[in-house]
């Protein structure tokens, strides 16, 4: 999902497992009940537990 544009998308219930979101656009995406484990964040950092661990812009 590198460089994916998911701005304003409804991602409710999505599972990101061992995912690379580096460069993805997630601003204003709805992310309720998202499963998040071993993810490379859009800014290139790593988060193991939850979307709040990433800076989403």
N, C-alpha and C positions, 0 to 999 in steps of 0.2 A: 504494500500500500504506500510505497514511497511516493511522495509528491501528490498524493490523492487530494482532491478538493472536496471535503465533506462539510464545508461551512453550511450551517443552518439545517443539516440533515438530522433525521430522527434515528438515533443509534440506540434507542431504548432496548435493553436486553442483549446487546451485542457482547460477544466474548472475544477479547483480544488476548491471545495466548501465544507466547513466543513470536510477537509481532514487531515489525520494524515500521514505525510511523514517521521516521525521520523526514522532515520536509512536508508532511501532510498538513492540510489546513482544516482545523477542527473548531474554529471560532464560531460561537453561537450554536454549536451542535447540541442536541438534546441527548444527554448521556446518563439517563436514569437506569439503575440496576445493571450497570455494565460490569462484566467480569474482566479483570485486568491482571495479567501475570507475565512477568519477564518481557516487558515492553520497552523498545527504544522510542523515546518521546519525540514529538515533532521537532524540538530544539536540539536533538541529538543526545540528550541525557538519558539515563535509564531509570525505570520505575518498576518495582517488583510487585507492589500491592494495590495501588488504586490510581484512578485518573488524576486525582488532586496532586499526586506526586509529580505530575508533568505541568510545565507552564504551557497552557494552550493559548495560542494567539492566531 
